Amino acid sequence: MADYKSMYYYSAGRMATAVDTLEATTEILKSTTKSLSEALSSTTFALESTSEALTALKEKLKLAQQTTEDMFVDSADEDDLAEGHK
């Protein structure tokens, strides 16, 4: 009977250690998940802001390109008119 009792206590001790380890691991995973979630949220916000800034920059560049093209077209038209009057 003593052998069964010592095996029981040994097994119970091992199970208690396993439970403690699982609880600690669970807490670590919860903490890591929370940290990763916050980091992902911050990264997502930064990427959205960057995307918006790039979109605004793209629109400004398109406008600048169109304005420049219009200036050259208008300048060419004026040059053609000036040459035609000579």
ROVODO-843357 format. One line per field, with one value per residue: residue in one letter; y, z, x of N, C-alpha, C, CB in turn; residue number from 1. Coordinates in pm, whole numbers, plus 50000, padded with zeros to 5 digits. Each point is the difference from the previous one (the first is absolute). Glycine has a CB too. Layout:
! residues N
res = [a  ...];
n_c2 = [Y  ...];
n_c3 = [Z  ...];
n_c1 = [X  ...];
ca_c2 = [Y  ...];
ca_c3 = [Z  ...];
ca_c1 = [X  ...];
c_c2 = [Y  ...];
c_c3 = [Z  ...];
c_c1 = [X  ...];
cb_c2 = [Y  ...];
cb_c3 = [Z  ...];
cb_c1 = [X  ...];
n = [NUM  ...];
//
This chain:
! residues 86
res = [m  a  d  y  k  s  m  y  y  y  s  a  g  r  m  a  t  a  v  d  t  l  e  a  t  t  e  i  l  k  s  t  t  k  s  l  s  e  a  l  s  s  t  t  f  a  l  e  s  t  s  e  a  l  t  a  l  k  e  k  l  k  l  a  q  q  t  t  e  d  m  f  v  d  s  a  d  e  d  d  l  a  e  g  h  k];
n_c2 = [49880  50119  49972  50172  50227  50051  50011  50230  50183  49968  50099  50253  50112  49977  50165  50245  50030  50011  50241  50182  49971  50093  50268  50091  49955  50182  50250  49981  50008  50261  50158  49925  50100  50288  50040  49927  50205  50244  49929  49993  50289  50130  49873  50112  50298  49986  49904  50235  50218  49883  50011  50306  50072  49852  50156  50280  49922  49923  50283  50157  49836  50063  50310  49999  49864  50217  50245  49891  49964  50297  50112  49851  50089  50304  49986  49885  50235  50224  49866  50004  50312  50078  49850  50145  50300  49921];
n_c3 = [50000  49942  49684  50021  50162  49786  49750  50144  50036  49701  49882  50185  49899  49698  50041  50137  49750  49799  50148  49996  49688  49939  50166  49843  49717  50065  50067  49731  49826  50136  49936  49696  49944  50109  49819  49735  50050  50024  49736  49825  50091  49908  49714  49935  50060  49806  49755  50026  49988  49736  49846  50051  49889  49725  49942  50028  49796  49771  50005  49971  49740  49850  50042  49880  49732  49945  50035  49783  49781  50029  49948  49725  49891  50048  49850  49733  49978  50009  49767  49803  50040  49938  49722  49898  50022  49803];
n_c1 = [50083  50296  49947  49735  50141  50227  49796  49836  50249  50100  49730  49982  50279  49920  49732  50148  50194  49759  49859  50256  50028  49707  50028  50256  49870  49750  50179  50165  49739  49885  50262  50009  49708  50060  50252  49854  49763  50194  50158  49737  49910  50269  49990  49713  50085  50247  49824  49788  50227  50125  49727  49962  50288  49952  49726  50140  50232  49798  49867  50273  50082  49728  50045  50291  49903  49781  50196  50200  49779  49906  50293  50024  49717  50061  50279  49874  49787  50226  50170  49752  49953  50299  50005  49731  50141  50267];
ca_c2 = [50120  50116  50032  50073  50132  50081  50028  50101  50130  50038  50042  50123  50107  50026  50065  50136  50072  50018  50101  50130  50036  50039  50129  50103  50011  50065  50143  50056  50009  50110  50124  50013  50028  50138  50086  49990  50066  50144  50034  49988  50114  50118  49986  50021  50144  50067  49969  50074  50140  50009  49983  50125  50101  49969  50032  50147  50037  49959  50097  50127  49981  49998  50138  50072  49955  50058  50144  50017  49971  50112  50114  49978  50007  50141  50067  49959  50068  50140  50003  49979  50124  50102  49969  50018  50143  50057];
ca_c3 = [50000  50008  49865  49933  50063  49953  49857  49996  50036  49893  49887  50037  49993  49859  49942  50053  49925  49864  50007  50022  49876  49905  50042  49970  49854  49957  50032  49907  49869  50006  49999  49868  49906  50021  49949  49853  49952  50009  49899  49869  49989  49975  49866  49906  49998  49931  49857  49946  49992  49890  49877  49977  49962  49863  49911  49988  49923  49862  49943  49980  49887  49879  49976  49955  49864  49911  49993  49916  49861  49954  49976  49874  49890  49985  49950  49860  49925  49989  49907  49865  49963  49978  49874  49892  49977  49947];
ca_c1 = [49917  50088  50044  49891  49992  50112  49974  49894  50058  50090  49916  49929  50101  50029  49882  49997  50102  49949  49895  50066  50067  49895  49946  50100  50007  49877  50013  50099  49936  49903  50076  50060  49891  49959  50108  49999  49879  50024  50102  49936  49910  50083  50056  49891  49972  50111  49991  49886  50043  50096  49923  49928  50098  50044  49890  49998  50118  49973  49906  50072  50090  49917  49961  50120  50029  49899  50027  50119  49960  49917  50088  50071  49904  49966  50120  50015  49896  50041  50112  49946  49932  50102  50069  49904  49983  50125];
c_c2 = [50125  50040  50081  50143  50089  50033  50108  50138  50050  50053  50131  50118  50037  50073  50144  50086  50030  50109  50139  50050  50046  50136  50113  50023  50073  50151  50068  50018  50112  50135  50026  50036  50145  50096  50000  50071  50151  50045  49996  50117  50127  49998  50025  50148  50075  49975  50074  50147  50021  49990  50128  50110  49977  50032  50151  50047  49967  50100  50134  49989  49997  50143  50082  49962  50063  50150  50028  49975  50115  50123  49985  50008  50145  50077  49967  50070  50148  50015  49984  50127  50110  49977  50024  50148  50063  50002];
c_c3 = [50000  49861  49926  50052  49949  49852  49986  50030  49892  49880  50029  49995  49857  49933  50048  49928  49858  49996  50020  49873  49896  50035  49966  49849  49946  50025  49906  49862  49995  49990  49863  49896  50011  49942  49847  49941  50001  49895  49861  49976  49969  49859  49894  49989  49925  49849  49934  49982  49884  49867  49965  49954  49858  49897  49978  49915  49853  49931  49973  49881  49868  49963  49948  49857  49901  49982  49910  49854  49944  49970  49868  49881  49973  49941  49853  49913  49979  49903  49857  49951  49969  49869  49881  49966  49939  49851];
c_c1 = [50086  50047  49893  49991  50113  49984  49893  50058  50096  49921  49928  50096  50032  49883  49991  50103  49953  49891  50059  50067  49899  49940  50097  50009  49878  50007  50100  49938  49896  50071  50061  49895  49955  50104  50003  49879  50017  50101  49940  49906  50077  50058  49894  49966  50109  49993  49883  50036  50096  49929  49925  50096  50049  49891  49993  50118  49980  49908  50069  50095  49924  49960  50118  50035  49901  50023  50119  49966  49918  50086  50074  49907  49963  50118  50021  49896  50036  50115  49951  49929  50100  50073  49909  49983  50124  50000];
cb_c2 = [49875  49931  49790  49785  49898  49894  49763  49828  49940  49826  49761  49869  49922  49796  49779  49914  49890  49758  49828  49938  49836  49757  49887  49936  49788  49789  49950  49891  49754  49857  49971  49835  49761  49932  49954  49782  49809  49993  49907  49751  49890  50011  49835  49771  49978  49974  49775  49839  50024  49901  49755  49935  50022  49820  49797  50020  49962  49759  49886  50049  49875  49769  49980  50009  49782  49824  50029  49931  49754  49913  50030  49857  49771  49984  49991  49777  49839  50041  49906  49753  49934  50026  49832  49791  50007  49920];
cb_c3 = [50121  50229  49996  49969  50205  50172  49941  50071  50243  50078  49937  50146  50217  49993  49988  50225  50138  49950  50094  50241  50049  49961  50185  50207  49990  50048  50241  50129  49970  50140  50244  50064  50014  50208  50207  50016  50084  50246  50148  50013  50161  50243  50087  50053  50218  50206  50045  50110  50248  50145  50048  50173  50239  50093  50078  50225  50202  50064  50121  50245  50149  50057  50180  50236  50091  50073  50231  50192  50049  50136  50247  50121  50058  50194  50230  50073  50094  50234  50177  50048  50143  50246  50119  50070  50190  50198];
cb_c1 = [49820  50073  50139  49876  49893  50150  50062  49829  49977  50166  49969  49842  50095  50146  49881  49924  50178  50052  49842  50037  50183  49949  49873  50129  50134  49871  49945  50186  50039  49845  50048  50177  49928  49875  50133  50124  49863  49947  50180  50018  49842  50055  50168  49909  49879  50143  50101  49841  49969  50177  49977  49830  50070  50150  49874  49885  50144  50030  49812  49984  50156  49915  49826  50084  50092  49835  49905  50146  50002  49808  50027  50163  49910  49840  50103  50090  49828  49925  50151  49973  49805  50025  50139  49882  49842  50119];
n = [1  2  3  4  5  6  7  8  9  10  11  12  13  14  15  16  17  18  19  20  21  22  23  24  25  26  27  28  29  30  31  32  33  34  35  36  37  38  39  40  41  42  43  44  45  46  47  48  49  50  51  52  53  54  55  56  57  58  59  60  61  62  63  64  65  66  67  68  69  70  71  72  73  74  75  76  77  78  79  80  81  82  83  84  85  86];
//
